[in-house]
Amino acid sequence: MDPTLLQHYLSADTWEYLDELSVKDAHQILYAGVAQALDVGLVTAESVMQEILSAAVMARLVSATEAVLTADTWNAFVKRSFPEKFTYSPSHYSGTSSDEESTFGNPRSSAIRIAPQGAGSTGPSHATGGTRSFGATLEEDCGVQHLDLEPRVLATDVSPVDAGKFRAVISGDGRLMTYDNQYAIHTAGTPVRYVVTVEEDNSAAIFVDQHISAEDSRRAGKDGMRYRALESHAQIDGQVACAGEITVDAGKVTYIDNHSGTYQPTGRHFAAILRVAVKLGILADKAEFAQFVAQPQNVDVDRGALQKLLSDEVWSRLRK
């Protein structure tokens, strides 16, 4: 692949990163080697890789289904793009990651297919495309103090973290900022984990993966290593009101759902959190929404259906 095919679709910083990667050795451009090769933190490396994959879709080099960032999709992309760097063998093209190429943390649930509204929905449907409990709660302003979800995955089953380093600061203009209020959260179109908890004063606290833009990461330098991503929703506990996945552009939420196998929030929980998000002013003007309806089976807590909602209908109710 000629990397210049992607230049038009990339930010200047990411283009520089891709230019750097194109001259690296094979092991440095595989998923597990990118952060070290670029001398950046893992969160930044993932943002760079996701932007490159998204650009490849726009340049029609890969299909949209290959643009969800995992170790396998990235490794398959670079092996096709730079075949001269890899000696052919079945293992190279098997689509299976070696131990050295494994992802950090649990695979992101964003790989689940989002059904179009009305296709394969579960539960009685509301005009918004969500369940009736979602629609009914969306019509109210009931707060979060009564919400308290029990985890299906225990905190003892995951690596402990300092939760304070995932708590977003909300700026005066309604932007999600890193825990130290230095940079706006920016996920480059990639859904990341969030958890909302209820504080002692019944206000909501938002915990989110600390992704920042490539430009801010370059500005932060090695200090950017302090901005981390959660491996599981279970790493944040307390009185949990909702959890799921979210995309954030320069601090503003552009997409949000309730997809958490750990906490399995219902439509009632999700709608209440959307009300809170409106009050805080963190939603982008054209934010989109999807509702996850859990159908757990045995130990598979992530089993269920993710249904795209009619965003205009959701917004019409949120603005009342």
C-alpha positions as CSV (number, residue, x, y, z in Angstrom):
1,M,0.0,0.0,0.0
2,D,1.1,3.5,-0.7
3,P,0.5,5.4,2.6
4,T,-0.2,8.6,0.7
5,L,-3.5,7.1,-0.3
6,L,-4.6,7.8,3.3
7,Q,-3.1,11.3,3.7
8,H,-6.2,13.2,2.6
9,Y,-8.3,11.5,5.4
10,L,-5.8,11.9,8.3
11,S,-5.0,14.7,10.7
12,A,-1.4,16.1,10.3
13,D,-0.3,14.3,13.5
14,T,-1.7,10.9,12.5
15,W,-0.2,11.2,9.0
16,E,3.2,11.8,10.6
17,Y,2.7,8.7,12.8
18,L,1.7,6.6,9.7
19,D,4.8,7.9,7.9
20,E,6.9,6.8,10.8
21,L,5.3,3.3,11.0
22,S,5.7,2.7,7.2
23,V,9.5,2.5,7.6
24,K,9.5,0.4,10.8
25,D,10.2,-3.3,11.1
26,A,7.4,-5.8,11.0
27,H,7.2,-6.5,14.7
28,Q,7.0,-2.7,15.4
29,I,3.9,-2.2,13.2
30,L,1.9,-5.0,14.6
31,Y,-0.6,-4.0,17.3
32,A,1.5,-4.8,20.3
33,G,4.5,-2.9,19.0
34,V,2.9,0.4,17.8
35,A,3.0,2.3,21.1
36,Q,6.7,1.5,21.6
37,A,7.5,2.2,18.0
38,L,5.9,5.7,18.1
39,D,7.1,6.3,21.7
40,V,3.5,7.1,22.9
41,G,1.1,5.6,25.4
42,L,-1.2,2.7,24.6
43,V,-4.3,5.0,24.6
44,T,-2.7,7.3,22.0
45,A,-1.5,4.3,19.9
46,E,-5.0,2.9,19.8
47,S,-6.4,6.3,18.7
48,V,-3.8,6.5,16.0
49,M,-4.6,3.0,14.8
50,Q,-8.3,3.6,14.8
51,E,-8.0,6.8,12.8
52,I,-5.8,5.0,10.2
53,L,-8.4,2.2,9.9
54,S,-11.2,4.7,9.6
55,A,-9.2,6.5,6.8
56,A,-8.7,3.2,5.1
57,V,-12.5,2.7,5.0
58,M,-13.0,6.2,3.4
59,A,-10.2,5.4,0.9
60,R,-12.1,2.2,0.2
61,L,-9.1,0.1,1.1
62,V,-10.9,-2.0,3.7
63,S,-14.6,-2.7,4.5
64,A,-16.3,-1.0,7.4
65,T,-16.5,-4.3,9.3
66,E,-12.7,-4.3,9.4
67,A,-12.5,-0.9,11.0
68,V,-13.4,-1.8,14.6
69,L,-10.0,-1.7,16.2
70,T,-8.8,-5.1,17.6
71,A,-5.4,-6.7,17.5
72,D,-6.6,-9.0,14.7
73,T,-8.1,-6.3,12.5
74,W,-5.1,-4.1,12.8
75,N,-2.6,-6.9,12.2
76,A,-4.6,-8.1,9.2
77,F,-4.6,-4.5,7.8
78,V,-0.8,-4.0,8.2
79,K,0.0,-7.4,6.8
80,R,-2.0,-6.7,3.7
81,S,-0.7,-3.1,3.4
82,F,3.0,-4.0,3.9
83,P,3.3,-7.5,2.6
84,E,7.0,-7.1,2.0
85,K,7.6,-6.9,5.7
86,F,6.1,-10.3,6.4
87,T,7.3,-13.7,5.3
88,Y,4.2,-15.6,4.2
89,S,3.0,-18.4,6.4
90,P,-0.5,-19.6,7.3
91,S,-0.1,-18.2,10.8
92,H,0.5,-14.7,9.5
93,Y,-2.8,-14.6,7.7
94,S,-4.9,-16.8,10.0
95,G,-6.5,-13.8,11.6
96,T,-5.4,-15.1,15.1
97,S,-3.2,-13.0,17.3
98,S,-0.1,-14.6,18.8
99,D,0.7,-14.0,22.5
100,E,2.9,-11.1,21.5
101,E,0.1,-9.5,19.5
102,S,-2.6,-9.9,22.1
103,T,-4.8,-6.9,23.1
104,F,-4.5,-5.2,26.4
105,G,-7.6,-5.8,28.6
106,N,-10.8,-7.5,27.5
107,P,-12.0,-7.1,23.9
108,R,-14.2,-4.1,23.4
109,S,-17.9,-4.9,23.2
110,S,-18.2,-2.3,20.3
111,A,-17.4,-5.2,18.0
112,I,-21.1,-6.3,18.4
113,R,-23.2,-5.5,15.3
114,I,-25.6,-2.6,15.7
115,A,-29.0,-3.5,14.2
116,P,-30.8,-0.8,12.3
117,Q,-33.9,0.6,14.1
118,G,-36.8,-1.9,13.7
119,A,-34.6,-4.8,12.7
120,G,-34.4,-7.6,15.2
121,S,-35.4,-5.5,18.2
122,T,-36.0,-7.1,21.5
123,G,-38.7,-6.1,24.0
124,P,-41.8,-4.0,23.4
125,S,-40.8,-1.0,21.2
126,H,-41.3,2.7,22.0
127,A,-41.6,5.4,19.4
128,T,-37.9,6.1,20.0
129,G,-37.0,2.6,18.9
130,G,-36.1,1.6,22.4
131,T,-38.0,-0.5,25.0
132,R,-41.1,0.8,26.8
133,S,-39.1,1.3,30.1
134,F,-36.7,3.5,28.2
135,G,-39.4,5.6,26.6
136,A,-41.4,6.0,29.8
137,T,-38.3,7.1,31.8
138,L,-37.2,9.4,29.1
139,E,-40.5,11.3,29.5
140,E,-39.7,12.0,33.2
141,D,-36.9,13.7,35.1
142,C,-36.5,11.2,37.9
143,G,-32.8,11.7,38.8
144,V,-30.3,9.0,39.6
145,Q,-30.4,8.6,43.4
146,H,-32.6,5.5,43.2
147,L,-30.4,3.7,40.6
148,D,-28.1,1.0,41.9
149,L,-26.9,-1.8,39.6
150,E,-25.4,-5.1,40.9
151,P,-22.3,-6.2,38.9
152,R,-22.2,-9.6,37.2
153,V,-18.4,-9.4,37.2
154,L,-16.8,-8.7,40.5
155,A,-14.1,-6.2,41.2
156,T,-12.0,-9.0,42.6
157,D,-12.1,-10.6,39.1
158,V,-10.3,-7.7,37.4
159,S,-7.2,-5.7,37.9
160,P,-7.6,-2.9,40.5
161,V,-7.3,0.7,39.3
162,D,-7.2,4.1,40.9
163,A,-10.8,5.1,40.0
164,G,-10.0,8.8,40.5
165,K,-7.8,8.6,37.4
166,F,-10.8,7.8,35.2
167,R,-13.2,10.3,36.6
168,A,-13.9,13.0,34.0
169,V,-13.9,16.6,35.0
170,I,-16.8,18.5,33.3
171,S,-15.7,21.9,32.0
172,G,-17.9,25.0,32.2
173,D,-18.9,24.6,28.6
174,G,-19.9,21.0,29.1
175,R,-16.9,19.1,27.9
176,L,-15.5,15.9,29.4
177,M,-12.0,16.5,30.4
178,T,-9.2,14.2,31.7
179,Y,-9.2,13.5,35.4
180,D,-6.6,16.2,35.9
181,N,-8.6,18.7,33.8
182,Q,-5.7,19.1,31.3
183,Y,-7.1,17.8,28.1
184,A,-10.5,17.2,26.5
185,I,-11.5,13.5,26.1
186,H,-11.3,12.5,22.5
187,T,-11.8,9.0,21.2
188,A,-11.4,9.5,17.5
189,G,-14.6,7.8,16.7
190,T,-13.9,4.7,18.7
191,P,-16.4,3.6,21.4
192,V,-14.8,3.4,24.8
193,R,-16.1,2.4,28.2
194,Y,-17.9,4.7,30.6
195,V,-19.5,4.2,34.1
196,V,-21.8,6.6,35.9
197,T,-22.0,6.5,39.7
198,V,-24.2,8.2,42.2
199,E,-22.3,10.5,44.7
200,E,-23.3,11.1,48.4
201,D,-25.1,14.3,47.4
202,N,-27.1,12.3,44.7
203,S,-25.1,14.0,41.8
204,A,-23.6,11.9,39.0
205,A,-19.9,11.2,38.5
206,I,-18.7,10.0,35.1
207,F,-15.8,7.7,34.7
208,V,-14.4,7.2,31.2
209,D,-11.4,5.9,29.3
210,Q,-8.9,8.7,29.3
211,H,-8.3,9.0,25.5
212,I,-7.0,12.3,24.2
213,S,-6.3,13.5,20.7
214,A,-3.1,12.8,18.9
215,E,-2.2,16.5,19.1
216,D,-2.8,16.6,22.8
217,S,-0.8,13.4,23.3
218,R,2.1,14.9,21.4
219,R,1.9,18.0,23.7
220,A,1.7,15.8,26.8
221,G,4.8,13.8,25.8
222,K,5.7,11.0,28.1
223,D,3.3,12.4,30.7
224,G,0.6,11.1,28.4
225,M,1.3,7.6,29.8
226,R,-0.8,8.6,32.9
227,Y,-4.0,8.5,30.7
228,R,-5.2,5.0,30.8
229,A,-8.1,2.9,29.5
230,L,-10.3,0.6,31.6
231,E,-10.1,-3.2,31.0
232,S,-13.6,-3.8,32.3
233,H,-16.6,-1.8,33.6
234,A,-16.1,-3.8,36.8
235,Q,-13.0,-1.8,37.7
236,I,-15.4,1.1,38.7
237,D,-17.7,0.2,41.6
238,G,-19.9,2.0,44.1
239,Q,-23.5,2.9,43.5
240,V,-23.5,2.5,39.7
241,A,-26.4,4.1,37.8
242,C,-25.4,3.1,34.3
243,A,-22.5,1.9,32.2
244,G,-21.8,1.3,28.5
245,E,-19.9,2.7,25.6
246,I,-19.4,6.2,24.4
247,T,-17.6,8.2,21.7
248,V,-16.4,11.7,22.5
249,D,-15.2,14.4,20.1
250,A,-13.2,17.2,21.7
251,G,-15.0,16.6,25.0
252,K,-18.5,16.4,23.6
253,V,-20.4,13.0,23.5
254,T,-21.3,12.1,19.9
255,Y,-22.6,8.6,20.7
256,I,-23.7,6.7,23.8
257,D,-25.3,3.4,24.7
258,N,-25.8,1.2,27.7
259,H,-23.8,-1.8,26.5
260,S,-22.3,-3.3,29.7
261,G,-22.4,-7.0,30.3
262,T,-21.0,-6.3,33.8
263,Y,-23.8,-4.0,35.0
264,Q,-26.5,-4.7,32.4
265,P,-28.4,-1.4,32.8
266,T,-32.0,-1.4,31.6
267,G,-33.8,1.1,29.5
268,R,-34.8,2.9,32.7
269,H,-31.2,3.3,33.8
270,F,-30.1,4.5,30.3
271,A,-32.9,7.0,29.9
272,A,-32.2,8.5,33.3
273,I,-28.5,9.0,32.4
274,L,-29.4,10.7,29.1
275,R,-31.5,13.2,31.2
276,V,-28.4,13.8,33.4
277,A,-26.2,14.2,30.3
278,V,-28.5,16.9,28.9
279,K,-28.4,18.8,32.2
280,L,-24.6,18.7,32.2
281,G,-24.5,19.9,28.6
282,I,-22.1,17.1,27.5
283,L,-24.0,15.8,24.5
284,A,-23.1,17.0,21.0
285,D,-25.9,18.6,19.1
286,K,-26.3,15.6,16.8
287,A,-25.4,12.9,19.3
288,E,-26.7,9.4,18.5
289,F,-28.0,6.7,20.8
290,A,-28.3,2.9,20.9
291,Q,-29.9,0.7,23.5
292,F,-28.5,-2.7,24.5
293,V,-31.0,-5.3,25.8
294,A,-29.1,-8.0,27.7
295,Q,-29.8,-11.7,27.1
296,P,-27.2,-13.3,29.3
297,Q,-26.6,-17.0,28.9
298,N,-24.5,-19.0,31.4
299,V,-21.3,-17.1,31.9
300,D,-21.7,-15.0,28.7
301,V,-22.7,-11.7,30.3
302,D,-22.2,-9.8,27.1
303,R,-24.9,-11.7,25.1
304,G,-27.7,-9.5,23.9
305,A,-28.9,-7.1,21.1
306,L,-27.7,-3.6,20.5
307,Q,-30.5,-1.6,18.9
308,K,-29.9,1.8,17.1
309,L,-32.4,4.4,18.4
310,L,-34.2,7.1,16.4
311,S,-32.1,9.9,17.6
312,D,-34.5,12.7,16.5
313,E,-37.3,11.0,18.6
314,V,-35.0,10.7,21.6
315,W,-33.9,14.4,21.2
316,S,-37.5,15.6,21.0
317,R,-38.2,14.1,24.4
318,L,-35.0,15.2,26.0
319,R,-35.6,18.8,25.0
320,K,-39.0,18.9,26.7
